[in-house]
Amino acid sequence: MIPAALISPLVNFDQGFETEEVINAGIAVFAIILLLITLSTYRKTRLRSLLLVSAAFGVFAVEVLIRQLDSFIDVVGYQTDQVITAVFELAVLILFFLAIVMKK
């Protein structure tokens, strides 16, 4: 168990949830649901492009979760957060592109 004295400087408990945070949490949950659906469909069809789409949904969900975690716990600096977000978004776009152009 982590003592509250170690957590309290990192997390602001006085601040309530903002609308953006709730929407981002919903986006992350939806991305995870889409990840599970595409993985289930891949198991039935064995189409490799579905694995790429699944990976894209997974990367997208992780990116949203990292962004949300950084808003609660200020461990990563703003510029580093922007670089991480940009890299994850680029990875999602590349995975979707590969899924579209990939042949069976």
C-alpha positions in Angstrom: 0.0 0.0 0.0 1.4 3.4 -1.0 1.2 6.0 1.8 -1.0 9.0 1.1 1.9 11.3 2.0 3.7 10.1 -1.1 0.7 10.4 -3.4 -0.7 13.8 -2.3 2.0 15.9 -3.8 1.5 14.2 -7.1 -2.3 14.0 -7.3 -4.7 16.9 -6.8 -7.6 15.4 -4.8 -9.4 18.8 -4.4 -10.1 19.1 -8.1 -13.2 17.5 -9.4 -13.7 15.7 -12.7 -14.0 17.9 -15.8 -16.2 17.2 -18.8 -13.1 16.6 -21.0 -11.8 14.0 -18.6 -15.2 12.1 -18.5 -15.3 12.2 -22.3 -11.7 11.0 -22.7 -12.5 8.1 -20.3 -15.4 7.2 -22.4 -13.2 7.3 -25.5 -10.7 5.0 -23.9 -13.4 2.5 -22.9 -14.9 2.6 -26.4 -11.4 2.0 -27.9 -10.9 -1.0 -25.7 -14.4 -2.4 -26.6 -13.5 -1.9 -30.3 -10.1 -3.6 -29.7 -11.9 -6.6 -28.1 -14.4 -6.8 -31.0 -11.7 -6.7 -33.7 -9.7 -9.3 -31.9 -12.8 -11.6 -31.6 -13.4 -11.1 -35.3 -9.8 -11.9 -36.1 -10.1 -15.2 -34.3 -13.0 -16.1 -36.5 -11.7 -14.8 -39.8 -7.9 -14.9 -39.5 -7.6 -11.7 -41.6 -4.2 -10.2 -40.8 -5.5 -6.7 -41.5 -7.8 -7.1 -38.4 -4.7 -7.5 -36.3 -3.4 -4.2 -37.5 -6.8 -2.5 -36.8 -6.8 -4.1 -33.3 -3.3 -2.8 -32.7 -4.4 0.6 -33.8 -7.4 0.6 -31.3 -5.1 -0.7 -28.6 -2.5 2.1 -29.2 -5.2 4.7 -29.3 -6.6 3.5 -26.0 -3.2 3.5 -24.4 -2.6 7.0 -25.7 -5.8 8.4 -24.2 -5.1 6.6 -20.9 -1.6 8.1 -20.8 -2.9 11.5 -21.5 -5.5 11.2 -18.8 -3.0 9.8 -16.3 -0.7 12.8 -17.0 -3.6 15.2 -16.2 -4.1 13.6 -12.8 -0.4 12.9 -12.0 2.0 15.6 -13.2 5.0 13.3 -13.7 5.7 13.9 -17.3 6.4 17.5 -18.5 4.1 19.2 -21.0 6.4 19.0 -23.9 7.2 15.3 -23.3 3.4 14.6 -23.1 2.9 16.3 -26.4 5.7 14.3 -28.0 4.3 11.0 -26.6 0.8 11.9 -27.9 2.1 12.8 -31.3 4.0 9.5 -31.6 1.0 7.4 -30.5 -1.3 9.3 -33.0 1.3 8.7 -35.8 1.4 5.0 -34.9 -2.4 4.7 -35.0 -2.5 6.3 -38.5 0.3 4.1 -39.8 -1.5 1.0 -38.5 -4.8 2.0 -40.0 -3.1 2.8 -43.3 -1.3 -0.6 -43.3 -4.6 -2.4 -42.6 -6.2 -0.7 -45.6 -3.4 -1.3 -48.1 -2.3 -4.7 -46.9 -3.2 -7.7 -49.1 -4.5 -11.0 -47.8 
